[in-house]
Amino acid sequence: MTTTNQTLSNSTIRSVLEKDKLTGIIFIDWYRNLRIVLRAENKLIHLEEALPEAPPATASAMIRTAYTKRFNEQQEVAALMLVSMTPEIQKNLEELTAFEMLRELKTMFQQQVEQELFEIVKAFHACKQEDGQSVSSYVLKMKGYLDQMECLGYPCHNMGKIIAELHAMLKLAEQGLPKKAPVVLAIKEGRIQKPQGKGKGPGKGNGMRAAVEAIGSFDLILPNGLNIVLDNCHYAPTITRGIVSLSRLWGNGFIHAFTDYGISVSKDNMFHFNAIPRDGIFEIDMHNLVSNSSSMYSCSTKKSKSNTDSTYLWHCRLCHINKKRILKLQHDGLIKSIDDESFDKCLSCISRKMTRKPFSYVGERAKDLLGLIHTDVCGPFRTVSREGANYFITFTDDFSRYGYVYLLKHKHEAFETFKVFQSEVENQLGKTIKALCSDRRGEYMSQEFLDHLTKCVIVSQFTPPYTPQHNGVSERRNRTFLDMVQSMMSLTSLPLSFWGCALESATCVLNMAPTKKVDKTPYEIWHGKVPNLYYLKVWGCEDRVKRNTPNKLEPRSIKCIFVGYPKKTMGYYFYYPPENKIFVARYVKFLENYLILQEASGSTIDFDEIQSEDAQPSSNTSEHHTEAEHTDNVGDHGEPTNYKAALSDPESDKWLEAMNAKMQSMEDNRIFELVDIPPNSKTVGNKWIFKKKTDMDGNIHTYKARLVAKGYTQTYRIDYEETISPVADIKAIRIPIAIATYYDYEIYKMDVKTAFLNGHLNEDVYMVQPEGFMNPKHPNKVCKLQRSIYGLKQASRSWNKRFDEEIKKYGFTQNLDEPCVYMRASGSIVVFLILYVDDILLIMNNIPMLQDVKSWLGKCFAIKDLGEATYILGIKIYR
């Protein structure tokens, strides 16, 4: 009788599955009913575990019997699942076991499962105890969400056990909870209004009043590890959300910057957190918040651009490629469906990218891989990369648009680099390069390069003279790389010398991105397989990298910055600032959201200052002089940005020595005198500029400190008039060097110490006393400048005018076409003198005459003899 009743009961339960057969639309409901039925029949294990292999014939009878029972039950469950489906779904699954069938169904209806799981996880994280709700009902509600998440495959692990333990702990704590407890605060838009009626305690948003039971301080721990101490916090148990006034934070020294997606809060030039608008308030974005038992945050990323499926996040991961390429990747199935509305504009791209209309010339396309290779050298750059590179060279396959990039220290390395590229790609593809397209620059026109191409039967395709547009593939790729690197660097605070790392990362991404010229991605055509875009991360983001050998008392991870993708090993490149080193690691937690939520305010590379042989001469304006004075041809070595930073720098003693030397030089040259400022006069501000000068190998040899006037505060016809002054063009330096090379002349270099201080002023200019060197006896007096200093609008002109007067007294003649080039000839003795701001280049064929010129210049100015020239303006000179 019992067996009959059980059979009837099972039959009744199974009728639930027969009523609504699986069609695909109701997969979640069908799956839920299936689990209910199998749980009632104690057969749920067949969905959760795969059928084991059949035991061997030598196994015991008990093992074989158990397997037979398991097999029969599995067959019964599989049949039950099949009869509850429509014929269209049945025919694809009838040969599978129950476990395999469910796995296949989840794959078929993955989007439905993910949507359901997303809603449940979202509800779980948003679940909070309502007013008057008991702890038991609240915990049971959370456990219900956990059960649903586990059914859909969410990795809950032992969360259910933890919830149960927390339930007992909360019940115990609820009975003895102290009334005076601290409260975590959130940011509220506007001010908290004072109550209008009588009574104590602040007002609530719904018109009700709340009693304050305690006043104290609270430690707000931010995701980046920073700790903010909030004083005068009011604890009101009936207020479910913490509030803090913006004016309070502002009073404590915090700066609020309103952005397109919320408020960015910082202090002392350090970013702290973002506040995102929601329902009339700004909620602090507290991802990865350090746990706190009294936390009352209700975090939201609804308005944030950091959604893991957002177009903006993928835009940053893909090194700022355009939106069309991202949508093409989505269309091809290389990335999942993304939130298209989350990407309206990228400020770093808008500020860093600007192009002209494309050239209309279109050449004939190659028919196969390596049929035609486009190449070009780009540079030199003012900032030397960490690898010591001043240039980079690109090789782009015309058929696939797959590209290679190599960093170069010198342009003459192009030939050796091409041989490395040729050997690699020909060995990799089993094909040979048929043709090479390049411009007519010297690195491609050398005899050894041409002989090598002839030997390898590679056709040389040179562009017509002065028409780089005909090498449009390489020119466009160079521009794309520079745009990408500009946008990438603008989001980080990394030194400019990391442009090489950014460039190599952009190359990796660009090969995986679609292009208009080919139907597939270049990577797929080149390698024969689709790329894995989920390997990509936002370049420059902060990360937590696992230590290899952690100390038991130290953290197990260190804070690093992601800077690239290794070519020869698995993992990623990371930069560790405290030790200034780059290493490869695999075990890491990426914190991409913190980077892309900030405004573009990172490093800026002036790529427009690339000097090429075909570039037009710059205009003779004072702005060029100022820029040349403040920007040396060296890499970024972490110079202090102001006086306070110099004092806190690890090399502060060297910076102080440089500042003292500068002030002593100004005193010796009687640059200014302390006076009372006349009525109706204004002063000019100043600041300290610090620079590390390097030799041709990038080694630091001089620490320089300059006191620079803030010339932008000057007024025309009051404290300055004419500002125009000449500057030597790069061609004016290369031509005399070429002459010296041909005739074997001597080339020497000299540096004018405090060059601009030698210029005389015709106007009355008053300046505030320098920071750190204020006269304690006369703190209210100002400096009346007797001579020009760096930063003044007329400084460049006054120095150039003074130098021109002195050098002509010695018999030098100024070149009519290049005002900064001077020559003196006496019989067979020839002397060229080139002035570039404060650098002097002497080229001559007579050593005694050289000593006479040096002696004369030493009498007129403070000169530093640098000996034989080895390096000037990116030109390295070997003898």
C-alpha positions in Angstrom: 0.0 0.0 0.0 2.9 2.3 0.8 4.5 1.6 -2.5 1.3 2.4 -4.4 0.8 5.7 -2.5 4.5 6.7 -3.2 4.0 5.9 -6.9 0.9 8.0 -7.1 2.7 10.8 -5.3 5.6 10.7 -7.7 3.3 10.6 -10.7 1.5 13.7 -9.4 4.7 15.5 -9.0 6.0 14.6 -12.4 2.9 15.9 -14.0 4.3 19.4 -13.3 7.0 18.8 -15.9 4.5 17.3 -18.4 2.2 20.3 -18.1 4.7 22.9 -19.4 7.3 21.4 -21.7 10.7 23.0 -22.2 10.6 25.4 -25.2 13.6 27.6 -24.4 11.6 30.6 -23.2 10.8 29.0 -19.9 14.1 27.3 -19.2 14.5 28.8 -15.7 11.1 27.7 -14.6 11.5 24.2 -16.2 14.8 23.8 -14.4 13.3 24.8 -11.1 10.5 22.3 -11.5 12.9 19.6 -12.5 14.9 20.0 -9.3 11.8 19.9 -7.2 10.7 16.6 -8.8 14.2 15.0 -8.5 14.6 16.2 -4.9 11.3 14.5 -4.0 12.6 11.2 -5.6 16.1 11.5 -4.1 17.7 11.6 -7.6 19.1 15.2 -7.6 22.6 13.8 -7.6 22.3 12.8 -11.3 22.1 16.5 -12.2 25.0 17.6 -10.0 27.5 14.7 -10.7 28.5 13.0 -13.8 28.0 9.2 -14.2 31.2 7.4 -13.1 33.0 4.9 -15.4 31.7 1.3 -15.4 33.6 -0.9 -12.9 35.9 -3.6 -14.3 34.7 -7.2 -14.6 36.9 -8.1 -11.6 35.1 -5.7 -9.3 33.0 -7.1 -6.4 29.3 -7.9 -6.9 28.3 -5.1 -4.5 30.2 -2.4 -6.6 28.7 -3.7 -9.8 25.2 -3.7 -8.3 25.6 -0.2 -7.0 26.8 1.0 -10.4 23.8 -0.7 -12.2 21.4 1.0 -9.8 23.1 4.4 -10.4 23.0 3.8 -14.2 19.3 2.8 -14.3 18.4 5.8 -12.2 20.4 8.1 -14.5 18.7 6.7 -17.5 15.3 7.3 -15.8 16.2 10.9 -15.1 17.4 11.4 -18.6 14.2 10.0 -20.0 12.1 12.2 -17.7 14.0 15.2 -18.9 13.6 14.3 -22.6 9.8 13.7 -22.4 9.4 17.1 -20.8 11.0 18.9 -23.8 9.7 19.8 -27.3 10.8 17.5 -30.2 13.1 20.3 -31.6 15.2 20.2 -28.4 14.9 16.4 -27.8 16.6 15.4 -31.1 19.8 17.2 -30.1 20.1 15.7 -26.6 18.7 12.2 -26.7 22.2 10.5 -26.7 23.4 12.3 -23.6 23.3 11.5 -19.9 21.3 13.6 -17.5 24.4 15.5 -16.3 25.6 16.2 -19.9 22.1 17.1 -21.0 21.8 19.8 -18.3 25.2 21.2 -19.1 24.3 21.4 -22.8 21.0 23.1 -21.9 22.7 25.7 -19.8 25.0 26.5 -22.7 22.1 26.7 -25.1 20.2 29.1 -22.8 23.2 30.8 -21.2 21.9 34.3 -21.7 18.7 33.4 -19.9 20.6 31.8 -17.0 23.0 34.8 -16.8 20.1 37.2 -16.7 18.3 35.3 -14.0 21.6 34.9 -12.0 22.3 38.6 -12.4 18.9 39.6 -11.0 19.3 37.3 -8.0 22.9 38.4 -7.2 21.8 42.0 -7.6 18.9 41.4 -5.2 21.2 39.5 -2.8 23.7 42.4 -2.6 20.9 45.0 -2.3 19.2 43.0 0.5 19.2 44.9 3.8 17.3 44.6 7.0 14.2 46.7 7.0 12.9 48.7 9.9 11.2 46.4 12.4 12.3 43.2 10.6 13.8 40.5 12.8 17.3 39.2 12.3 15.9 35.6 11.6 13.5 36.7 8.8 16.3 38.8 7.3 18.8 35.9 7.3 16.3 33.5 5.9 15.7 35.8 3.1 19.4 35.9 2.3 19.7 32.1 2.5 16.9 31.9 -0.1 18.9 34.0 -2.5 21.9 31.9 -1.8 20.0 28.7 -2.7 18.8 30.2 -5.9 22.3 31.3 -6.8 23.8 27.9 -6.1 21.2 26.2 -8.3 22.2 28.4 -11.3 25.9 27.6 -10.8 27.1 30.6 -8.8 30.2 29.7 -6.8 28.8 30.2 -3.3 31.2 27.7 -1.7 30.5 27.7 2.0 28.6 31.0 2.1 25.5 29.2 3.4 27.4 27.9 6.4 28.8 31.3 7.1 25.3 32.9 6.9 24.1 30.3 9.4 26.9 31.1 11.8 26.4 34.8 11.3 22.7 34.4 12.1 23.5 32.9 15.5 26.1 35.6 16.2 23.7 38.4 15.2 21.0 37.1 17.4 23.3 37.1 20.3 24.7 40.6 19.4 21.2 42.0 18.9 20.4 41.4 22.5 23.4 43.3 23.9 24.0 45.8 21.2 25.2 49.1 22.7 23.1 52.1 21.8 26.1 54.4 21.4 27.8 53.0 18.2 29.7 54.8 15.4 28.2 55.2 12.0 29.7 55.2 8.5 28.9 58.3 6.5 27.9 58.8 2.9 27.9 62.1 1.0 24.7 64.1 0.7 24.0 66.6 -2.0 23.5 70.1 -0.6 23.4 71.0 3.1 21.5 69.6 6.1 18.9 72.2 7.0 18.5 73.2 10.6 15.2 72.0 12.2 12.4 74.6 12.2 10.6 73.3 15.2 11.5 72.7 18.8 13.3 69.6 20.1 16.7 68.0 19.8 18.3 66.0 17.1 18.6 66.5 13.3 15.6 66.3 10.9 15.0 63.4 8.5 14.2 63.6 4.8 10.6 62.5 5.3 9.9 65.3 7.8 10.4 63.1 10.9 12.9 63.8 13.5 15.7 61.5 14.8 17.3 61.6 18.2 21.1 61.8 18.4 22.4 59.3 21.0 26.2 59.8 20.7 28.8 62.2 19.1 32.3 61.0 18.3 34.8 60.3 15.5 34.8 57.5 12.9 37.5 56.0 10.7 36.4 55.8 7.1 38.6 53.2 5.3 38.6 53.7 1.5 39.2 51.0 -1.1 42.7 52.3 -1.9 43.7 51.7 1.7 43.5 55.4 2.8 42.0 56.2 6.1 39.9 59.4 6.7 39.1 60.4 10.3 35.7 62.0 10.4 35.2 64.1 13.6 31.9 65.2 15.2 29.9 62.3 13.9 26.3 62.1 15.2 24.9 58.6 15.9 21.1 58.4 15.3 19.9 54.7 15.2 16.7 55.5 13.3 18.6 57.0 10.3 19.5 54.0 8.0 21.9 55.9 5.8 25.0 57.8 6.9 25.3 61.4 5.7 28.1 63.9 5.6 28.1 67.5 4.3 30.3 68.5 1.4 31.2 71.7 3.3 32.6 69.6 6.2 34.9 67.7 3.9 35.9 70.9 2.2 36.7 72.4 5.6 39.1 69.5 6.3 41.1 70.2 3.1 39.3 68.0 0.6 38.7 69.2 -3.0 35.5 68.3 -4.9 35.6 68.2 -8.7 32.3 67.7 -10.4 32.6 65.3 -13.4 30.2 63.9 -16.0 29.4 61.0 -13.7 29.6 62.3 -10.2 32.0 64.0 -7.7 35.7 63.2 -7.6 37.1 63.8 -4.1 40.9 64.4 -3.5 43.3 65.9 -1.0 46.9 67.1 -1.4 46.8 66.1 -5.1 45.9 62.5 -4.2 42.6 60.9 -5.4 40.5 59.4 -2.6 37.1 58.3 -3.9 34.2 59.0 -6.3 30.7 59.8 -5.3 28.0 58.6 -7.8 24.6 60.4 -8.1 21.5 58.3 -7.2 18.1 59.3 -6.1 19.1 62.9 -5.2 22.2 62.0 -3.2 25.8 61.1 -4.0 26.8 57.6 -2.9 30.4 56.8 -2.3 31.7 54.1 -4.7 33.1 51.5 -2.2 34.1 48.6 -4.3 36.5 46.2 -2.4 35.8 48.1 0.8 37.6 46.9 3.9 34.9 45.2 5.9 33.5 47.1 8.9 30.8 45.8 11.2 29.1 49.2 11.4 29.1 49.9 7.7 25.8 51.4 6.3 26.9 51.9 2.7 24.5 51.2 -0.1 26.8 51.3 -3.1 25.6 51.8 -6.6 27.4 51.8 -10.0 24.3 52.6 -12.0 25.7 55.9 -13.3 29.3 54.7 -13.3 31.3 54.0 -16.5 33.1 51.1 -14.8 30.5 48.5 -15.5 32.2 45.3 -16.5 30.2 45.1 -19.7 30.5 48.8 -20.6 31.8 50.1 -23.9 34.0 52.6 -22.0 35.8 49.8 -20.0 36.5 47.9 -23.2 37.6 51.2 -24.9 40.2 51.6 -22.1 41.3 47.9 -22.2 41.7 48.1 -26.0 44.0 51.2 -25.7 41.4 53.7 -26.8 40.5 52.3 -30.2 37.4 53.9 -31.8 33.8 52.8 -31.1 33.3 51.3 -34.5 36.1 48.7 -34.0 34.6 47.8 -30.6 31.2 47.2 -32.1 32.8 45.1 -34.8 34.4 42.9 -32.2 31.0 42.5 -30.5 29.4 41.7 -33.8 32.0 39.0 -34.5 31.5 37.4 -31.1 34.9 38.2 -29.7 33.4 40.1 -26.8 30.0 39.7 -25.1 27.1 42.0 -25.5 28.1 45.4 -24.0 26.2 48.4 -22.7 26.5 50.8 -25.7 25.0 53.7 -23.8 27.8 53.7 -21.2 30.3 55.2 -23.7 29.3 58.7 -24.7 32.7 60.3 -25.0 36.3 59.8 -23.8 37.8 63.1 -22.6 41.4 61.8 -23.0 40.7 60.9 -26.7 39.1 64.2 -27.4 42.0 66.2 -25.9 44.8 64.0 -27.4 43.5 63.0 -30.9 43.3 65.4 -33.8 43.7 64.4 -37.4 43.4 65.9 -40.9 41.3 64.4 -43.7 42.9 61.3 -45.3 45.0 61.5 -48.4 43.0 60.1 -51.4 45.8 58.0 -52.9 45.1 54.2 -52.9 47.7 51.7 -54.0 47.3 48.1 -55.1 46.7 45.6 -52.3 48.9 42.5 -51.8 47.4 39.1 -52.5 49.0 37.1 -49.8 50.9 37.4 -46.4 54.3 39.1 -46.7 53.4 40.1 -50.3 54.1 43.8 -49.3 55.5 45.2 -46.1 55.1 48.9 -45.2 57.8 50.4 -42.9 58.6 53.8 -41.4 60.8 55.2 -38.6 59.1 57.7 -36.2 61.0 60.1 -33.9 63.1 61.3 -32.3 61.1 62.0 -29.1 62.1 64.6 -26.5 61.6 61.9 -23.8 63.8 58.9 -23.8 61.9 55.7 -23.0 62.9 53.4 -20.1 64.6 51.1 -22.7 66.7 54.1 -23.8 64.9 54.5 -27.1 64.4 57.8 -29.0 62.7 56.2 -32.1 60.4 53.4 -33.0 60.1 51.5 -36.4 57.0 49.9 -37.7 56.5 46.9 -40.1 53.0 46.4 -41.4 51.8 43.5 -43.6 49.6 44.9 -46.4 47.5 41.8 -46.8 46.5 41.3 -43.1 47.4 44.7 -41.6 49.3 42.8 -38.9 52.1 44.9 -37.5 55.3 44.8 -35.6 56.9 47.6 -33.6 60.5 47.8 -32.4 62.1 50.5 -30.2 65.3 52.1 -31.5 68.0 54.1 -29.8 69.4 55.4 -33.1 68.0 55.6 -36.7 70.9 53.6 -38.1 69.6 50.5 -36.3 66.7 50.3 -38.8 68.7 47.9 -41.1 69.6 45.4 -38.3 66.1 45.6 -37.0 64.7 44.8 -40.4 66.9 41.7 -40.6 65.5 40.5 -37.2 61.9 41.1 -38.4 62.6 39.4 -41.7 64.1 36.3 -40.0 61.2 36.0 -37.5 58.2 36.4 -39.9 59.7 34.3 -42.7 60.5 31.5 -40.3 57.1 31.8 -38.6 54.9 31.8 -41.8 57.1 29.7 -44.1 56.9 32.5 -46.7 59.3 35.2 -48.0 58.9 39.0 -48.1 58.2 40.0 -51.7 58.3 43.8 -51.5 59.2 46.6 -49.0 57.6 50.0 -49.1 59.3 53.0 -47.4 60.1 56.6 -47.8 63.4 58.0 -49.0 65.1 58.7 -45.7 68.7 57.8 -45.2 68.1 54.7 -43.0 66.4 53.0 -46.0 68.7 54.4 -48.7 72.0 53.1 -47.3 74.0 50.9 -49.6 74.1 47.9 -47.2 70.3 48.0 -46.9 69.8 48.1 -50.7 72.3 45.3 -51.2 70.5 43.2 -48.7 67.2 43.7 -50.4 68.7 42.8 -53.8 70.3 39.6 -52.3 67.0 38.5 -50.8 65.1 39.3 -54.0 62.9 41.9 -52.2 61.5 44.6 -54.4 62.1 48.2 -53.1 59.2 50.5 -53.4 60.2 54.1 -52.4 57.8 57.0 -52.2 58.3 60.0 -54.5 60.4 62.8 -52.9 58.6 64.9 -50.3 55.4 62.8 -50.6 55.1 60.7 -47.4 51.4 60.4 -48.2 52.2 57.6 -50.6 53.4 55.6 -47.7 50.0 56.1 -46.1 49.7 52.7 -44.4 52.8 53.4 -42.2 52.0 57.1 -41.7 48.5 56.3 -40.6 49.7 53.6 -38.3 52.2 55.9 -36.7 49.5 58.5 -36.1 47.2 55.8 -34.7 49.9 54.6 -32.3 50.7 58.1 -31.1 47.0 58.9 -30.5 46.6 55.7 -28.5 49.7 56.3 -26.4 48.6 59.9 -25.8 45.2 58.7 -24.5 46.7 55.9 -22.5 49.3 58.1 -20.8 46.7 60.8 -20.0 44.8 58.4 -17.7 47.9 57.5 -15.6 50.5 59.3 -13.4 53.3 57.2 -14.8 56.5 59.0 -15.9 56.7 60.0 -19.6 59.5 57.5 -20.1 56.9 54.7 -20.1 55.8 55.7 -23.6 57.7 52.7 -24.9 55.7 50.3 -22.7 52.4 52.0 -23.8 53.4 51.7 -27.5 54.1 48.0 -27.3 50.8 47.4 -25.5 49.0 49.4 -28.2 50.6 47.3 -30.9 49.4 44.1 -29.2 45.8 45.5 -29.0 45.8 47.0 -32.5 46.6 43.6 -34.0 43.5 42.2 -32.3 41.2 45.1 -33.4 39.3 45.0 -36.7 40.2 47.3 -39.5 38.2 48.5 -42.6 40.7 47.0 -45.0 40.2 43.3 -44.0 37.1 41.3 -43.0 38.7 39.5 -40.0 41.1 40.9 -37.4 44.8 41.0 -38.4 45.6 38.6 -35.6 43.2 36.0 -37.0 44.6 36.3 -40.5 48.2 36.1 -39.3 47.8 33.3 -36.7 44.8 31.5 -38.1 42.8 31.7 -34.9 40.6 34.3 -33.2 42.2 36.4 -30.4 41.3 36.2 -26.7 40.3 39.7 -25.8 39.5 38.9 -22.2 43.3 38.6 -21.7 43.4 42.4 -22.1 43.4 44.8 -19.2 43.3 48.6 -18.9 46.8 49.8 -19.3 48.2 51.8 -16.4 45.6 50.5 -13.8 46.6 49.8 -10.2 46.8 46.1 -9.2 47.6 43.9 -6.3 50.3 41.3 -7.2 51.0 38.3 -5.1 54.4 38.2 -3.4 56.5 35.2 -4.4 58.0 34.8 -1.0 55.9 36.7 1.5 56.9 37.2 5.1 54.4 35.9 7.5 53.9 39.3 9.1 53.7 41.2 5.8 50.9 41.6 3.3 50.7 38.8 0.8 50.4 41.3 -2.1 52.0 44.5 -3.3 50.6 47.5 -5.1 51.9 47.7 -8.7 50.9 49.2 -12.0 50.1 47.2 -15.1 52.3 48.3 -18.0 52.3 45.6 -20.7 52.0 42.1 -22.2 55.1 39.9 -22.3 55.9 38.3 -25.7 57.8 35.2 -24.6 56.0 34.2 -21.4 52.6 34.0 -19.8 51.4 36.7 -17.5 51.6 40.5 -17.5 54.3 43.2 -17.0 54.0 45.2 -13.8 55.8 48.3 -12.5 56.7 48.4 -8.8 57.4 52.1 -8.0 59.2 51.7 -4.6 62.0 49.7 -6.4 61.6 51.3 -9.8 61.5 47.9 -11.6 59.4 46.1 -14.1 58.7 42.4 -13.7 56.4 39.6 -14.9 53.7 38.1 -12.8 50.6 36.0 -13.2 48.7 36.0 -9.9 47.2 39.4 -9.7 44.0 41.3 -8.9 43.3 44.1 -11.4 41.6 47.3 -10.1 40.6 48.7 -13.5 37.6 50.7 -12.2 39.7 53.0 -10.1 41.6 54.3 -13.1 38.7 54.8 -15.6 36.5 56.6 -13.0 39.0 59.5 -12.8 39.3 62.4 -15.1 42.1 62.4 -17.7 44.8 64.1 -15.8 47.9 62.0 -16.2 51.1 62.4 -18.1 51.1 64.3 -21.4 53.6 63.6 -24.2 54.2 66.3 -26.6 54.4 64.1 -29.7 54.0 67.1 -32.0 57.5 68.0 -31.1 58.9 65.0 -33.0 61.7 66.3 -35.2 62.0 65.0 -38.7 64.2 65.8 -41.6 61.2 67.0 -43.6 59.9 69.3 -40.8 59.5 73.0 -41.5 61.7 75.4 -39.4 59.9 76.7 -36.3 58.9 80.4 -36.1 61.3 82.7 -34.2 59.1 83.4 -31.2 59.9 83.7 -27.6 57.7 80.8 -26.7 60.1 78.4 -28.4 63.0 79.7 -26.3 61.1 79.2 -23.1 60.1 75.7 -24.0 63.6 74.8 -25.0 64.9 76.1 -21.7 62.4 74.1 -19.6 62.5 70.9 -21.6 65.8 69.0 -22.1 66.3 66.1 -24.4 66.3 63.5 -21.6 64.0 61.0 -20.1 61.7 61.5 -17.2 63.7 60.8 -14.0 61.1 61.9 -11.4 62.1 65.5 -10.9 60.3 67.4 -8.1 57.5 69.7 -9.3 57.9 72.4 -6.7 59.9 73.6 -3.8 58.1 71.5 -1.1 58.4 68.4 -3.2 62.2 69.0 -3.6 62.5 69.2 0.2 60.7 65.8 0.7 62.6 64.2 -2.2 65.1 61.4 -1.3 67.7 63.5 -3.1 66.8 66.7 -1.3 70.4 67.5 -0.4 71.3 67.7 -4.1 68.3 69.9 -4.9 69.2 72.2 -2.0 72.7 72.4 -3.3 71.5 73.3 -6.8 69.1 76.0 -5.4 71.9 77.5 -3.2 74.2 77.6 -6.2 71.6 79.3 -8.3 70.9 82.0 -5.6 74.7 82.5 -5.2 75.1 83.0 -8.9 72.2 85.5 -9.0 73.8 87.4 -6.1 77.2 87.4 -7.8 75.7 88.8 -11.0 73.6 91.3 -9.0 70.4 90.1 -10.7 68.1 91.9 -8.3 68.0 94.2 -5.3 65.4 94.3 -2.5 63.3 97.4 -2.6 59.9 98.7 -1.4 57.3 98.3 -4.1 56.4 101.7 -5.6 52.7 102.8 -5.5 50.5 101.4 -8.4 53.1 98.8 -9.3 52.5 95.1 -9.4 54.8 92.1 -8.8 55.6 89.1 -10.9 55.5 85.6 -9.2 58.1 82.9 -9.5 58.6 79.2 -8.9 61.5 76.7 -8.8 62.0 74.3 -11.7 64.1 71.2 -11.2 65.8 69.1 -13.9 68.2 66.2 -14.0 70.6 66.4 -16.9 71.9 63.2 -18.5 74.7 62.2 -20.8 74.3 60.4 -24.1 73.7 57.1 -22.3 71.0 58.5 -20.1 73.2 58.7 -16.9 72.5 61.6 -14.6 75.4 64.0 -14.3 73.9 67.3 -13.2 71.1 68.4 -10.9 69.8 71.8 -12.0 67.5 74.2 -10.2 66.2 77.3 -12.0 64.2 80.2 -10.6 61.6 80.9 -13.2 59.5 84.1 -13.3 55.8 83.7 -14.0 55.8 85.8 -17.1 52.2 85.2 -17.9 51.4 87.8 -15.2 53.3 90.6 -17.1 51.4 93.3 -19.0 52.4 94.5 -22.5 54.0 98.0 -22.6 54.2 98.1 -18.8 56.8 95.6 -17.8 57.8 94.2 -21.3 57.7 95.2 -25.0 59.5 93.3 -27.7 59.9 89.5 -27.2 60.9 88.1 -30.6 64.3 86.3 -30.7 65.8 83.7 -33.1 66.5 80.1 -32.4 68.8 77.7 -34.3 67.0 75.3 -36.6 68.0 71.6 -36.4 69.2 71.8 -40.1 71.5 74.7 -39.2 73.2 72.3 -36.7 73.3 69.3 -39.0 74.9 71.1 -41.9 78.0 72.3 -40.0 78.3 68.9 -38.4 78.3 67.3 -41.9 81.0 69.8 -43.0 83.1 68.9 -39.9 82.7 65.2 -40.7 83.8 65.7 -44.3 86.8 67.9 -43.5 87.7 66.3 -40.2 87.2 69.5 -38.2 87.1 69.7 -34.4 83.7 69.9 -32.6 83.5 71.2 -29.1 80.6 72.0 -26.9 80.2 74.7 -24.2 77.4 75.6 -21.8 76.6 79.2 -20.7 75.8 79.1 -17.0 72.7 81.1 -16.1 72.5 82.4 -19.7 69.3 84.4 -19.4 70.8 86.3 -16.4 73.2 88.0 -18.8 70.5 90.0 -20.5 69.9 93.6 -19.5 66.3 94.9 -18.8 65.0 98.2 -20.2 61.8 98.0 -18.1 61.1 98.1 -14.4 60.1 94.6 -13.3 59.3 93.7 -9.7 59.2 90.1 -8.4 58.2 88.5 -5.1 61.1 87.0 -3.1 61.9 83.3 -4.0 60.3 80.6 -2.0 62.7 79.2 0.6 65.0 82.2 0.3 63.0 85.1 1.8 65.0 87.7 3.6 64.0 87.5 7.3 64.9 91.1 8.0 62.9 92.5 5.1 60.0 90.0 4.4 57.7 92.7 2.9 60.2 94.0 0.3 60.3 92.8 -3.3 63.0 92.1 -5.8 63.6 94.7 -8.5 65.2 92.8 -11.4 68.4 94.4 -12.8 68.7 91.6 -15.4 66.4 89.2 -17.1 65.7 85.7 -15.6 64.1 82.6 -17.0 60.3 83.0 -17.6 60.2 86.7 -18.3 58.7 87.4 -21.7 61.7 89.5 -22.8 64.3 87.2 -21.3 65.1 85.3 -24.4 65.4 88.4 -26.5 67.6 90.3 -24.0 70.0 87.3 -23.7 70.2 86.8 -27.5 70.8 90.5 -28.0 73.6 90.6 -25.4 75.4 87.5 -26.9 75.1 89.0 -30.4 76.8 92.2 -29.3 79.7 90.4 -27.5 80.5 87.8 -30.2 80.6 90.4 -33.0 83.2 92.3 -31.0 85.5 89.3 -31.5 85.1 89.4 -35.3 82.4 86.8 -35.9 79.9 87.5 -38.7 76.2 86.6 -38.4 74.7 84.3 -41.0 71.9 86.2 -42.9 69.6 83.1 -43.2 70.4 81.6 -39.7 70.8 84.4 -37.1 72.1 81.9 -34.5 75.0 80.7 -36.7 78.2 82.8 -36.7 81.4 82.3 -38.7 85.0 83.7 -38.6 87.5 83.0 -41.3 91.2 84.1 -41.3 93.2 82.6 -44.2 92.8 78.9 -44.0 91.4 79.0 -40.5 87.6 78.6 -40.3 85.5 78.8 -37.1 81.7 78.1 -36.9 79.8 79.0 -33.8 76.2 77.8 -33.3 74.1 79.1 -30.4 71.1 77.1 -29.3 69.6 79.0 -26.3 72.4 78.4 -23.8 74.4 75.7 -25.6 77.3 76.7 -27.8 78.8 74.4 -30.5 82.3 75.3 -31.8 83.4 73.8 -35.1 86.9 74.7 -36.4 90.1 73.4 -38.0 92.6 75.1 -35.7 93.2 74.2 -32.0 95.0 77.5 -31.0 92.1 79.4 -32.4 89.7 77.2 -30.4 91.5 78.2 -27.2 91.4 81.9 -28.1 87.6 81.7 -28.7 87.0 79.9 -25.4 89.1 82.4 -23.5 87.1 85.3 -25.0 83.8 83.7 -24.2 85.0 83.0 -20.7 85.7 86.7 -20.2 82.2 87.7 -21.3 80.1 85.0 -19.7 80.3 82.2 -17.1 81.1 79.3 -19.3 81.3 75.6 -18.6 83.6 73.7 -21.0 82.1 70.3 -21.9 85.0 69.2 -24.1 84.5 67.4 -27.4 80.9 67.3 -28.3 79.2 63.9 -28.0 75.5 64.8 -27.8 73.3 67.8 -28.8 69.6 67.9 -29.5 69.2 64.2 -30.0 72.3 64.0 -32.3 75.0 61.7 -30.9 78.4 62.4 -32.2 81.1 59.7 -32.5 84.7 60.4 -33.5 
